[in-house]
């Protein structure tokens, strides 16, 4: 996931500024408002895309099964005649 600082730095570099801080020093009010609006939108999209990512298969296994590898064999029931 992209951090807010990464998004700000990328935004400034795409507009030919060395850093976000340099952009803030040079930008007029309208440029700054547009930048904050765009960065907020990009950050929100990054947050939503992170939430909507499918879970990794390993994360679906309960923790007690990860810790105790013999869980299945310890609690298995055999039906013998």
ABEGO torsion letter per residue (X at the ends): XBBAAAAAAAAAAAAGBABAAAAAAABBAAAAAAAAAAAAAAAAAAAAAAAABBBBAAAABBAAAAABAAAAAAABBBBBX
